Amino acid sequence: MDLFGILGSAQRSLQTQRKGIEVAGNNMANVSTAGYARQRLRIESTTVSSSQYGTEGTGAEAVAVQQLRDSLIDSQIVSEASVSGSLDAQQKALEQMQTKVGQQIDRAASSTDGTASVSGQNGLSDSLSDLFSSFQSLSAQPTSNEARQSVIDQAQDVVDRFHQISNGIASLNTNFNSSISADVTTANGLLEDIAKLNDGIAKAEAGARGTANELRDARQQKLEELAKFTKVDVSNNDDGTVDVAVSGATLVSAGQLADTLEAYDTGAGNMGVRTKTGAAALTMMGGSIQGNMEVRDGALADLKSSMDTLAGALISEVNQIHSAGYASGGTTGADFFTGANAATIAINASVAANPALIQTSGNAGATGDNQTVLALAQLGSKTVTTLNNLTFNESFTRTVTTVGSTLASVKSDIDNQSAVTDLLAKRRDSTSGVSLDEESTDLMKFQKAFQASARVITVVDNMLDTVIGLK
């Protein structure tokens, strides 16, 4: 290699080491940037030349700036994000049930057998106990107007508690539907962003030796955010783009938004999800959308069913006894409650307006007879067939503890899932994370190489001056 060849080699080295300093500096600047993957300068030897001494190297040059990413770990993180998104949504939804509905239905002590006592004040459990206590008090003085009015007051309190629970359940159902619709809207925005990033990556990498690193970082972050809302299937294309599918429906195809998601009324007052253009109903397999659906259609629906069953059993059992008794005026056959479930339960309007119509006696014309009202009082400790042979309070307690047990199970799953996601995050950080110590070492290495290349240029310049001076 002649002097001018050496000079060219040193010049390329200067450019290469400068680029290395630039890449190291960029890594250090992005040490706290979310979603950033560490970059590395790929340096290769330039084309060798032949000489009388054999082949000789002509230096080195920067070929590309590469990302340090593990695609397998990235795909695992996307997959686990949908699991975490579902569990987080379930926890939030169940906590809303405990907060908004639980304050009316009371909080139960931890139990797995459904027999734990229900604690708190002025909850349904206390109201039921107070109702049967008022029947007991009336049985001791069946002609007392005050005792009769107390029965009406306590019964109205039970009715109010059932209505509060029913309204709370309906409100939560509406909230979960609204959350599903909002999550679908957000997911569509992310799908659109991914399609645009795909287009940008394809254009930036067309004919280039490297990759559009920053665009790829942004796309990976969008994919992970999208997975929090719904499980996604991602497939890579040769041009650097990706296809994104949800429940088998392709929504992003390379740089095009093939379809979007749409929340729709399934006909039962609940929101489902389908493709907007294809109108294909989708079965959500993960993410917050699926999490909200699972609680809405599972725990919340079970709670509604249990409370309706409890209210229906109370109406039926009380009416069966009450309608066979006699009021102080000799009337009989009237129901004490009307309605069929937690939303419609009410006191018979005639009885509520005139407590004297409470049918306390077991015999017509027997004013002081307490046979019927005593049977009503004993209902509080009686097991009911339609309540799985539990008493009213035992049935209610089991309902409450079921909600608590479900929440405890979800929290346990979240703890386990957190361990998985933390492990994956650490594994990715070991590959893609920026280490300031390592970048500082690279920075010094490129700096020294830059200085050495500059020194070579200086030496060659002096040699050229000498050669020119000889002439």
Steps between C-alpha positions, in 0.01 A plus 500: 500500500642840405491809716178624348343159570611525862355851514165376366497214749566740787227733376246213493611405849441855620147489361437156650623594847301823488188296421583268788519798736168622362330162561642468852390854580151430365475190719602698806250773419220242482587311816163599652293495181212253521508237227849590379723211395877540520669555165836375380715612209583213269852548365648290220831490322502670164591323175850360503749587229768285336865588514838337458471404862163332456158634590502804724229656708374845415354590837148480636171677458165529677245276333182544706357605833333192646252455782581249767165324529387145571189451286392196704503696825319790333223267381475342845466842661218588259327171580535541877381861481155375396490266800598783734247733338221250558591434863542869580158576351344215698654624824376853440152377409474273805621778727230722354250231592628499856510876523180599329286198574685360798422798719133419462536124526761525777850361516544141603782349696727273296344160449497218252205304632242778476430501876708800606314775679421820316640807668415870476207718589169562327563238234256248359608238753408729789176600327392138459579428865310810609198396291472160665562660839209737434279200419613347830414818687157512336438138598546601863240779466292429188251781571766772533478769232858604574625145447308476174645828376847378595447195277409730210802721563742206517347341191540826311865511602549152354326610180725807478812288546398266220428797274839655579675177410297455181564859392868463581526185289323671209728802533810281500375312195464833320847606614658179373328544162631857485852381584483242222390766249775739614766228479386410148539864396850516648596170337389632161724802544797273572421284197503810283834609650651156432388511137659845457822383665503197271476730200779720632726200569445353154587830332800573723652154457438463127847472344674589825762286669370567851167508675269781611588445864297779659190409299539136600532604865180701473317212329605250766375736769167540319464123470558458873247772577246340265549161666386650830156548343474180296708196414671550165672265258797663327673364188808649335528586130813505284483878454529563874128554555275286718145372469277524806199275559245485782307174552590389149395826329784689327476867594840628386654374179844649441445875461123474466226506763299203374218530753423635846318385811147604585308472827138400439193406699467121495125536553508424871600849609868405506779615272682250280786557255503439126690619194355825370524429129456124502246504786650173629434445871827440686571289806742707703779288646690748714557862592283741698208458259480129576562564871203733529283260303598211725404682819183644345381166366639299791532641850256789449239283329537241777457770763184625331364147474578426865340819624192446284474144632534624858236768451269256322537245779425764764190613311376144451567371851354804679195514273431130537470537878347848507224430245373207710462715812231743612514873571340650810190579293471141380630555145725237350676402177709817458867480407749690714744564214448563131751462217724214397864604539742752651393774260123459542456390862262729691259493793136443410375860469183428700694343785760778497224763521313316778721283728179362657472286185809299598362149536640390836238248611459139404128504566227734381372728775777402746633850566778400736612196303864527384529172313565650155738778603694255717548279194626808315750571777627142482575542130824676598652173621331272248690346209341563162505243220537757222805642682683166496367420847656811655335766711450846353805644676714195419408531134583869501832437675595237244422745219721767656790266572486366144574851371785533750642160410491582130686825561758322719555244222552773240747681727694176540507456122624858465786432740603195297463691174711786634782254565481383137493851352782618729715205390436576132573869555833415665590263219424769242693762696803271500490508120335827402546718806757777504792454740671830574820319600511308173421808292768700685752227415394507135519877498860491625588226249364698205664818629844334519452346156398839361812659647717220360348542153564872517859424595537274195376783277755734658781250445399437138478876444857541626615213278338662200673829580829312513436329167400830338810665645723233340384614158 
